Amino acid sequence: MSYADVNGLHLWYETHGSGRPLVLLHGGYGAAEMFAPVLPALAQRRQVIAVDLQGHGRTADVDRPLRYETMAEDVAALLRHLDLSDVDVLGYSLGGGVALRTAIQHPGLVRRLVLVSTPCRRQGWYPEVLAAMAGQDERVGERMRGTPPHELYARIAPRPEDWPRLWAKGGDLLRREYDWSAEVAALTVPTMLVYADADSIPVTHMAEFFGLLGGGRRDAGWDGTDRPASRLAVLPGLTHYDIIAAPALPAAVLPFLTHEVRAPQ
């Protein structure tokens, strides 16, 4: 477990295993511990670098808003601090947005990208999910005291009293409109999208996102010659909230990370 001083942030990260680096970026109001159920399977094959993003987990907040773009800059700065490039990045939900922005803003640092339960535009969430996001603020954070995410935060955060502040800043982030469709369509980083079949994101948006990456446009051919570099996995019997702990997740992701894929045309 270590800290890196990047962009005015005391950024926490930990490493497990050995091999080609795989960066893990957690979901909102969480920490690297979100990956605990799948970490052993991933660390058997890769050097895993799990990060606590700004204001989350062991990384104290600083005087700037929470934004996908600035958190992506933090991840890029950490990779440079560690003298790493050509790494794989896996992000879940909020962390998926950060992972996607990292690949968009710093494509030379990312070899392969895995996005778990992540849309490419804000309107990619179900309407009821957007409504819940819009209502997140300090009062909601207070009501979340005593829940497992709060108990973890209270145990590991440098300033546990910042819990309501995290919800206020998180709500501000989640209310902001974004649409990265054009930038996604221009990506050259081989990308895998992973969703639950009962996710917070409709299947129509999963297909839209996959199409932007070059997937779902034609038959791959009997020998797979026309298979796109992108991948799409919809894991059965799961939701947005338990996909991150499912054994099916590393089982789906590791072949994409370890096998050769054709570069996008």
C-alpha positions as CSV (number, residue, x, y, z in Angstrom):
1,M,0.0,0.0,0.0
2,S,1.4,3.4,-1.1
3,Y,0.6,7.0,-1.8
4,A,1.6,9.1,-4.8
5,D,1.5,12.9,-4.7
6,V,-0.1,13.8,-8.0
7,N,-2.0,16.9,-9.1
8,G,-2.2,18.2,-5.6
9,L,-3.7,14.9,-4.4
10,H,-2.3,12.3,-2.0
11,L,-3.5,9.4,-4.1
12,W,-3.7,6.0,-2.5
13,Y,-3.0,2.7,-4.4
14,E,-2.0,-0.9,-3.6
15,T,-0.5,-3.6,-5.8
16,H,-1.1,-7.3,-5.9
17,G,0.3,-10.1,-8.1
18,S,2.8,-9.8,-10.9
19,G,2.8,-9.5,-14.7
20,R,1.4,-6.9,-17.0
21,P,-0.2,-4.1,-14.9
22,L,-4.0,-3.9,-14.6
23,V,-5.4,-0.8,-13.0
24,L,-8.7,-1.2,-11.1
25,L,-11.0,1.9,-10.6
26,H,-13.9,1.4,-8.1
27,G,-17.5,2.7,-8.2
28,G,-19.0,5.8,-6.5
29,Y,-18.8,6.1,-2.7
30,G,-16.7,3.0,-2.6
31,A,-13.0,2.1,-2.5
32,A,-10.6,-0.6,-3.8
33,E,-12.3,-3.0,-1.4
34,M,-15.1,-3.3,-4.0
35,F,-12.9,-5.6,-6.0
36,A,-12.0,-7.9,-3.1
37,P,-14.2,-10.8,-4.3
38,V,-12.6,-10.9,-7.7
39,L,-9.1,-9.6,-6.8
40,P,-7.5,-13.1,-6.3
41,A,-8.6,-14.3,-9.7
42,L,-7.2,-11.2,-11.4
43,A,-4.0,-11.1,-9.4
44,Q,-3.2,-14.7,-10.4
45,R,-2.7,-13.5,-13.9
46,R,-1.8,-9.8,-13.6
47,Q,-0.1,-7.2,-11.5
48,V,-3.2,-5.5,-10.1
49,I,-3.0,-1.8,-9.1
50,A,-6.1,-0.8,-7.2
51,V,-6.7,3.0,-6.7
52,D,-8.8,5.0,-4.4
53,L,-10.1,8.0,-6.4
54,Q,-10.3,11.6,-5.1
55,G,-12.3,11.8,-1.9
56,H,-12.9,8.0,-1.8
57,G,-11.4,5.4,0.5
58,R,-8.0,6.3,1.7
59,T,-7.5,9.3,-0.7
60,A,-8.6,12.5,1.1
61,D,-10.6,15.0,-0.8
62,V,-9.0,18.3,-2.1
63,D,-10.5,21.7,-3.0
64,R,-11.7,20.9,-6.5
65,P,-14.9,19.4,-7.8
66,L,-15.3,15.7,-8.6
67,R,-15.0,15.4,-12.4
68,Y,-14.4,12.3,-14.5
69,E,-11.9,14.3,-16.5
70,T,-9.7,15.4,-13.5
71,M,-9.8,12.0,-11.9
72,A,-8.6,10.6,-15.3
73,E,-5.7,13.0,-15.1
74,D,-4.9,11.7,-11.6
75,V,-4.8,8.1,-13.0
76,A,-2.6,9.2,-15.8
77,A,-0.3,11.0,-13.4
78,L,-0.1,7.9,-11.2
79,L,0.9,5.8,-14.1
80,R,3.7,8.2,-15.0
81,H,4.7,8.4,-11.3
82,L,5.1,4.6,-11.5
83,D,6.9,4.8,-14.9
84,L,4.2,2.7,-16.5
85,S,2.6,2.9,-19.9
86,D,0.7,0.4,-22.2
87,V,-1.3,-0.8,-19.2
88,D,-4.8,-2.3,-19.0
89,V,-7.5,-0.4,-17.1
90,L,-10.7,-1.8,-15.7
91,G,-13.3,0.6,-14.2
92,Y,-16.7,-0.1,-12.6
93,S,-19.6,2.4,-12.8
94,L,-18.1,5.8,-11.6
95,G,-14.6,4.2,-12.1
96,G,-15.7,3.1,-15.6
97,G,-16.3,6.7,-16.5
98,V,-12.8,7.6,-15.1
99,A,-11.3,4.7,-17.0
100,L,-13.0,5.8,-20.3
101,R,-11.8,9.4,-19.9
102,T,-8.3,8.1,-19.2
103,A,-8.3,6.2,-22.5
104,I,-9.7,9.2,-24.3
105,Q,-7.4,11.8,-22.8
106,H,-4.3,9.6,-22.7
107,P,-4.6,6.8,-25.3
108,G,-0.9,6.2,-25.3
109,L,-1.0,5.0,-21.7
110,V,-3.8,2.4,-22.1
111,R,-3.3,-0.9,-23.9
112,R,-6.8,-2.4,-23.3
113,L,-9.9,-1.0,-21.6
114,V,-12.6,-2.8,-19.7
115,L,-15.7,-0.9,-18.7
116,V,-18.1,-2.6,-16.3
117,S,-21.7,-1.2,-16.0
118,T,-20.7,2.1,-17.6
119,P,-22.6,4.3,-20.1
120,C,-20.9,6.6,-22.6
121,R,-23.5,9.4,-22.0
122,R,-25.5,10.5,-19.0
123,Q,-28.8,9.7,-20.6
124,G,-27.6,6.1,-21.0
125,W,-28.9,5.4,-17.4
126,Y,-32.5,4.4,-16.8
127,P,-34.7,7.4,-16.0
128,E,-35.3,6.3,-12.4
129,V,-31.6,5.9,-11.9
130,L,-31.0,9.4,-13.2
131,A,-33.7,10.7,-10.8
132,A,-32.0,9.0,-7.9
133,M,-28.6,10.5,-8.9
134,A,-30.1,13.9,-9.2
135,G,-31.2,13.7,-5.6
136,Q,-27.9,12.8,-4.1
137,D,-26.6,15.4,-1.6
138,E,-25.4,15.8,2.0
139,R,-28.8,14.8,3.4
140,V,-28.7,11.5,1.5
141,G,-25.2,10.9,2.8
142,E,-26.4,11.4,6.3
143,R,-29.2,8.8,5.8
144,M,-26.5,6.4,4.5
145,R,-24.7,6.3,7.8
146,G,-24.4,2.8,9.1
147,T,-24.5,1.2,5.7
148,P,-21.6,-1.0,4.5
149,P,-20.2,1.8,2.3
150,H,-20.2,4.2,5.2
151,E,-18.8,1.7,7.6
152,L,-15.9,1.1,5.2
153,Y,-15.3,4.9,4.8
154,A,-15.4,5.5,8.5
155,R,-12.8,2.8,9.0
156,I,-10.3,3.8,6.3
157,A,-10.8,7.4,5.3
158,P,-8.2,10.0,6.5
159,R,-11.1,12.3,7.4
160,P,-14.2,10.2,8.2
161,E,-16.2,13.4,8.8
162,D,-16.0,14.2,5.1
163,W,-18.7,11.5,4.3
164,P,-21.5,14.1,3.7
165,R,-19.1,16.2,1.7
166,L,-18.4,13.2,-0.6
167,W,-22.1,12.8,-1.2
168,A,-22.6,16.5,-2.0
169,K,-19.7,16.5,-4.5
170,G,-20.7,13.1,-5.9
171,G,-24.3,14.4,-6.5
172,D,-22.9,17.5,-8.2
173,L,-20.9,15.2,-10.6
174,L,-23.8,12.9,-11.3
175,R,-26.2,15.8,-12.2
176,R,-23.8,17.1,-14.9
177,E,-24.8,16.2,-18.5
178,Y,-22.2,14.5,-20.7
179,D,-22.1,12.7,-24.0
180,W,-18.8,11.1,-25.0
181,S,-20.2,9.3,-28.1
182,A,-18.0,11.1,-30.6
183,E,-14.8,10.5,-28.6
184,V,-15.8,6.8,-28.1
185,A,-16.2,6.4,-31.8
186,A,-12.7,7.7,-32.3
187,L,-11.1,5.4,-29.8
188,T,-8.4,3.1,-31.0
189,V,-7.9,1.3,-27.7
190,P,-9.4,-2.3,-27.8
191,T,-12.3,-2.1,-25.4
192,M,-14.6,-4.6,-23.7
193,L,-18.0,-3.6,-22.3
194,V,-19.4,-5.8,-19.5
195,Y,-22.9,-5.4,-18.1
196,A,-25.4,-7.3,-15.9
197,D,-28.6,-8.5,-17.7
198,A,-30.5,-6.5,-15.0
199,D,-28.2,-3.5,-15.0
200,S,-29.0,0.1,-14.3
201,I,-28.3,0.7,-18.0
202,P,-30.8,-0.5,-20.6
203,V,-29.8,-3.1,-23.2
204,T,-30.5,-0.5,-25.9
205,H,-27.7,1.7,-24.6
206,M,-25.3,-1.3,-24.3
207,A,-25.9,-2.0,-28.0
208,E,-25.5,1.7,-28.9
209,F,-22.1,1.9,-27.0
210,F,-20.9,-1.4,-28.6
211,G,-21.8,0.0,-32.0
212,L,-19.8,3.2,-31.4
213,L,-16.8,0.9,-30.8
214,G,-17.3,-0.9,-34.1
215,G,-19.2,-3.9,-32.7
216,G,-22.5,-5.4,-33.9
217,R,-22.2,-4.1,-37.5
218,R,-21.7,-7.3,-39.5
219,D,-21.2,-11.0,-39.2
220,A,-17.7,-12.0,-38.1
221,G,-17.4,-14.7,-40.8
222,W,-16.9,-18.4,-40.4
223,D,-13.3,-17.9,-39.4
224,G,-13.8,-14.8,-37.3
225,T,-11.9,-12.6,-39.7
226,D,-14.4,-9.7,-39.4
227,R,-14.6,-9.9,-35.6
228,P,-14.3,-6.3,-34.2
229,A,-11.6,-5.4,-31.7
230,S,-14.3,-4.5,-29.2
231,R,-16.1,-7.0,-27.0
232,L,-19.5,-7.1,-25.3
233,A,-20.5,-9.3,-22.4
234,V,-23.9,-9.4,-20.7
235,L,-23.6,-11.5,-17.6
236,P,-26.8,-13.4,-16.6
237,G,-28.5,-13.3,-13.2
238,L,-26.7,-10.1,-12.0
239,T,-27.5,-6.5,-11.3
240,H,-25.5,-3.2,-11.3
241,Y,-24.8,-3.7,-7.6
242,D,-23.5,-7.3,-7.5
243,I,-21.7,-7.7,-10.9
244,I,-18.5,-6.4,-9.3
245,A,-18.4,-9.4,-6.9
246,A,-19.4,-12.1,-9.4
247,P,-17.0,-14.9,-10.4
248,A,-18.4,-14.5,-13.9
249,L,-16.6,-11.1,-14.2
250,P,-13.0,-12.2,-14.2
251,A,-14.0,-15.2,-16.2
252,A,-15.3,-12.9,-18.9
253,V,-12.6,-10.3,-18.7
254,L,-9.3,-12.3,-18.4
255,P,-9.5,-13.9,-21.9
256,F,-9.9,-10.4,-23.4
257,L,-6.9,-9.1,-21.5
258,T,-4.7,-12.1,-22.1
259,H,-5.5,-13.1,-25.7
260,E,-4.5,-11.3,-28.9
261,V,-7.1,-9.1,-30.4
262,R,-7.2,-7.5,-33.8
263,A,-6.5,-3.7,-33.8
264,P,-9.5,-1.6,-34.8
265,Q,-9.7,-0.8,-38.5
